Amino acid sequence: MAKAAIYHWQGSNALGEIQKGDLEAPSLMLAKAQLRRQGIQLASIQKKSKSLFQKTQNQSIKPSEIAMILEQLATLIQAGIPIVQSLNLIAEIESNPQAKQVLLAIKTDIANGTSFSQALKHYSQYFNPLICHLLAAGEQSGTLDSMLKRIADYTQKTEQLKKKVRKALIYPATILVVALVITLGLLVFIVPTFQEVFDSFNAPLPLATRVVIHISTMLRQYGGFILGSLMVGIYTLKRFYRPKAALSMKIDGLFIKLPILGNILSKAAIARFAHTLATTLGAGLPVLKALDNVAQATGNRVFNAAVSKIRDEIAKGQKIQAAMRYTKVFPPLVVQMVAMGENAGSLESMLSKIADLYERDVSHAVDNLTTLLEPILMVILGGLVGGLVIALYLPVFKLGAVVH
């Protein structure tokens, strides 16, 4: 999928009123199509340029906002309000300009005869194939309202799980960044002051002090060049680097093998697998079709590949439990629970139990990780700052000993 860009447009609506705004779309052609569906007669449209350090305007629609919109839509449809009118009501109270624009465009598509699920496909950057497939099934079975509620619940749980995983990653990273910033601040601003004092001693300095002064001098002389090169390197890597599938698989495999953190990532992937499969099977999708959607939902390429293998084995006639055991990725407990659900004809409810179990495990693991890392990170922070302070005061201590 192409990365969305921001387009600035000017035009007029059906009443001839002059209008303008910014629109997020994967391409210029799709941006024009979205505006045409809203009844906008374009006068001009151009992609907004973004400099290296400029942040893109925050007009995207977050998954949590998508979940809220779908839940509101389910409530209105259950109340007997037609879908076109429901979309219009939600758009009127929507605070996100991009979400409002998308809702109005979807409403126009449906009013022109397009099905709801087909209209959502025009905005695949917000509504993934899983959502579109589930809603298509809901439209065909006449259970659109309950399907909307099911998708909203699924999206909310998925986002909560992502937040827990991010918490496990962000907390230690934040502490380490703070330690690095404090260390750099001491090296750039504090050490030079001490260096002037040491120069007046006209005496040899301890090795640790000389190393700190040398690093400080290097940072002050070449810090701007180093920072600029680093920023350009990061931007270039992010903009042009596309890792090969085999390399990406190895990287994800290394992540899930990390101590403590790997356990959290694996359990999160299993929870997403179970929750997504339970949702798709509950919507009435065939197993093979359901697994097509699950394969991209685990958040880890190792598990994505395992789900694809499961699909291939089921297509050959294997049971889900046997196919899962064949991948050697899923824990015996998960395979056993799936086997029990499959044999009892209650696979969907068993998968939901697996998802709930592993979501709780992830939550507890994140809390335990935070508790475990606090003293370790404090030692790292204290070691960096304390080491610098000791290196700076060593000459002072030696001078005091000589004086006495």
Number of C-alpha atoms within 10 A of each C-alpha: 6 8 9 15 18 22 20 15 21 16 18 15 16 10 8 10 9 14 14 16 11 20 24 25 23 17 16 17 9 14 23 20 16 24 19 15 15 20 16 23 17 17 12 11 18 13 17 13 11 12 7 9 8 8 8 13 11 10 14 19 17 14 16 16 18 18 22 17 20 23 21 20 24 23 17 19 20 14 11 9 15 12 18 18 14 20 26 18 17 19 20 11 9 16 10 15 16 16 21 19 19 23 24 21 25 28 23 21 21 19 14 10 9 14 15 20 21 16 18 24 17 17 17 15 18 18 15 13 16 19 23 18 20 25 26 20 19 19 16 10 12 11 15 21 22 18 25 24 19 21 24 25 17 19 21 17 20 21 16 15 21 17 14 20 20 12 17 23 15 13 15 17 13 11 17 16 12 13 20 15 12 15 18 16 13 16 21 20 12 15 22 16 10 15 18 10 12 17 11 8 13 8 10 10 18 13 11 16 21 15 13 19 20 13 16 22 17 14 17 13 12 11 14 11 11 13 12 12 12 12 14 13 12 12 14 11 11 10 9 8 10 9 9 8 10 9 10 15 18 12 14 17 17 12 17 19 13 12 9 14 17 16 17 26 23 25 23 27 26 24 28 26 25 24 26 28 26 23 24 25 20 17 22 14 16 11 15 16 14 23 25 17 20 25 23 18 21 25 18 23 21 20 25 21 17 20 25 18 18 25 25 15 18 19 12 10 10 14 16 19 20 16 21 26 16 14 16 11 16 16 13 12 10 20 19 15 17 24 20 15 17 17 12 10 11 13 21 20 17 21 25 18 17 23 26 17 13 23 25 16 17 23 20 14 20 21 14 13 19 17 11 12 15 14 11 12 18 14 13 15 20 13 13 15 17 14 14 18 16 14 19 23 13 16 20 17 12 13 13 10 9 8 7 6
